[in-house]
Amino acid sequence: MLESVFCVALPTSGQVLVAVGVFAVIVAMVIVTIIFKWGSFWFQAYMSGASVSMASLIAMTFLRIDHRMIVTAMIMGRQAGLKTDRESGMTTGRLQSHYLAGGNVKNVVQAIIAAQRAGIDLDFDRATAIDLAGRDVLRAVQTSVSPKVIHCPDNSHGAARTLSAVAKNGVELRVAARVTVRTNLERLIGGATEDTVIARVGQGIISAIGSAETHMDVLERPSQISKGAMANGLDANTAFAIVSIDISDIDVGENIGARLQSDQADADTRIARAKAEVRRAEAVAREQQMKAKVTESQGNLVLAEAKVPAALAEAFRGGLLRNQAPKLLQNENNQQ
């Protein structure tokens, strides 16, 4: 009974051959699938000398990483002679990590290649940090190699085309400047942007014009504006290094000092008129008061005059006037 059970449980040679054949077919299909899907990329990287394994290509597919871009980036770096060591160089794993972090792999590789060609020290770690910070690392390298010009003031958004400043003699000058800047890669992370540079340059130009004795001094030597602005360290703590500040346009505006003096004179005139009107009103009021006092005195006089007849009548009734009359006549005769 046991022998019959073992005989039934063990597969036959034909079944083994069938199982082996099925397994071989599955393995062949897997190999064909791998070759069909990733073989071309692996072969391309292999022929270019880039270190990209088949396992990393398969892993990139499951991680939803654009393996075509990673392979292209590795080939570009290899052909450009970039470092590929695991500590500080560019490897497939580090490119994958940067891609998963939301970085622009192609931009980073192109920036490193451009920096290497220009003799700028830019390693993979700094390039990826700049890219993840939201800065365009390729554009930063290009600006570092070839300085760019920014306008002060920035009139790209419909703002004023010139800066307005007043010299000590009160004459207004309208100035426009072109600022040539170069990217400072060491301060690109955490450094201020172009808006800060434009604001500082504008402040420096206004201060330089304001310190001039007359507007003619500025018109004769516009270079003193740029020299005065450059001397203040306007690019401190920014992502740029200012190469030069050039005055592109300068116009004479209003004589603000004379206008202010005229406005002050008008204000003084109005104040003097107001004070004179106050004095006139006080004089008129005083006159009315004097007239009222005169009228009051006249009334008192009339009242006093009205009392005289009554007093005389009272004197006649009392016989005061009759008794005194003979005495008065006798005194006059004695005197004669």
C-alpha angles and dihedrals in degrees: 000000000000092000091054091051093052090048092054094046097052115082120236125244090256093054090050090051091049092049091048090049093050091048091049091050091050091048091048091050091050091049092047090048092050092047092045094049105032105011095089093052092046092048091048091051092044093052090048093051093244117146103237117141127205090239091057090050091053091046091051090056093054090045090051093240120153096248091184090063093045092051091047091050092050091049091049091050093046094049090047091051097244121166114269101182117131096239104055105349134092114273134166092253093051091048090051091050091051091049092050089049089059099258130144103248097185093049092051094051092047090049093051091049092049091048091050092051090050094047094247119147105239119146128191096259094054092044092053091045091053091047094049090048088066098255124128099244094188092052090046091055091046091051090048090054097039112027117224132217123237125188125237113236099030104233096175092104098048095272126143115299095218141036118242118220134162126219123218092266089061099251116136121229124196111209136183122190140189117219119202111206137179123204115252103212093191091061098034092103108068095000123128120261134238092280090064092049091050092049093049093047090050090050091049093050093049091048092049093051092044091055093053116103095222136004089242090067090057093046091050094049113022089167090075088069093058092041091051091049095046092051092066098068095244094174096059114132092002131118091243140065114219111231098182144339114219126187107229100176136013127177134176113243132181127330093246093174092058091044091051091048090050090049089048091050090050090049091049090049091051091048092049091049091050091050091047090050089052091051091047091050090049090050092050090049090049090050091052090049091052091049090051090051092049090051090047091051092048089052091050089050091052090049091050092048090050089058094056098075091047090051092049091049090050089050093051091049092051093047093238096129094047094050094049097046098075091046091052092050092049092050091052092050092050091052091052 
